[in-house]
Amino acid sequence: MRRVDVRQVEVLSPGILATVQDLGRPGLAGLGVGWSGAADRAAFRLANRLVGNAEDAAAVEVTFGGLAVRARHHLVVAVTGAECPVTVDGRPEPVNSVLRLRPGAELRLGPPTRGLRNYVAVRGGLDVPAVLGSSSTDVLAGIGPGALATGDVLAVGEPRRPLPPVDLAPVAPPRDDELVLRVWLGPRDDWFTPEAVAALGREPFQVTSESDRVGMRLAGPVLERRRDGELPSEGTVRGALQVPPSGQPTLFLADHPVTGGYPVIAVVLAEDVDRAAQARPGTRLRFRVTQPTW
């Protein structure tokens, strides 16, 4: 039986898509379970740090705004990620700041002006049952709690760390004109013509509307193969640029499949995948080929 004094937040509207996320389920790919977790891990970690949580505390990931919640108790929250209108009881508040909600206060996020995803962390973290060691919602595998819906009530845990002596984090907003993402070639760049490999690092690509937490399909130069035949399914990772027969790559994000049968021409560096997760349809991407430093 739940204690009556447990702090809670009520979902008034989830917007297009709002899910509970933490830092995912690492180490289970051998069992067919993907990592999942926050799509933009840097923004997720910042939200938790601002309210004095451990960086892996469960929080809400919001896709393209629209989230509205009501505090049922005194709460301290932070909103990070995309640049979007944030209001508390109709009063404008900045992104990347510490917000204090009284009982009954309503927090609302409008559609972003830059970027795609926001993170709403509550001091104490969301107290959501873990599945396979994580509270993350994996939309591809259907593992974890379901997407948030109007009327959902989320319990909030007890704070275990002091509140940091900061009110605002100076973070540059996501870019919507052009992103430059660093990549390592391989493991299957040898499946492509030299012209295709060169085009990957030279020509721009555009994020299409066929994008979600699983991955984003890109439109750009056709990356032609030099080898025919089928590639046996092999493990895939977050940031992999997988190229189907169309020659148009897909960039895998948080909920990517654990295996794939199309060749991966390159892999985006982990820090840059966070920035890619904020790219909305129409954003132009360029890939800069780099070399591992080990």
Phi, psi and omega in degrees: 000132182285136178294145183287343182266006178295132179288146186217157172228136184255134179274117176271325176203133180273352187072203182296311178203123174228130182226158172275133179222153166228215180265014166092194186239072181291151172085009183246010182299328178296340177263004180084016182250123182284168181290313182059215182088183183302138179289319176251093187291328180295314179294323178298312180298319180299316180303316180292321179296322182298329182256011175078023177268162164298149186297340182261011180296142182295138180216179181258130171260128184244129179257116177058044169066193177092352180288136172224128180226157177238129177282131175265352179214175173295125182225152172245126185228166173217143177242124180231177176101233183299153174279113184213158175293129177237130177229148171238113186052040178084354181269124181297139178225153181278152170288156179065033178231166179269125183242138180249123183250130174275165176302130181092349181292145181247126176257128181229141177243125176272177177298137182295146171270335174218141179084184188228323188238140174242160176233131179245108178257142178245134180303126187103341181077156176283133181266082184245134181304137180274145173239119184054042173084007183214149175264009183288146173267116177262106187286338178281312184274345183071029180258142179097184181295153178289167175302147182294148181225157177304131180097348177297143176239123183253129176282150180243134181285175179274136177299141180238358181226156177292153177284127181299149181277051178227151177247341186209139176252119180284098182237133178293137179291158178300152177268141179246000180269301180208134176249139173250117184247131178280139180226152167256132177291151177101174011275356185239033178295340179288352176278355186243155179292155176303326179295322179293318179296319179295319180297325179303319182268001184241321188263151177281153172237161180234137176289128179266174178287349178275070184220142177203198180292340179286315181178175178234129176276139184246148176245132181179205179298144178287124180268099187278144177277154172254352181237141174265175177097180183253145177262125176303145180303138178218167184297146177236162183228162171301131181096354180293138173258096182268138185241110177283179181303337178295341182083001179259117189286157171241129178265116182284136178247208194299320187258031182296157175293154182280342175225160177205154183253358176264148183292143177260114184281332182195168179230129178284137178301146188305315182297326182281338175296325176303314180292323178296327181295345177265359183282124179266162179308137182099342179293139178267135179244142168234145180251130177250114182288129179230177182241143174303148182264359180279000000 
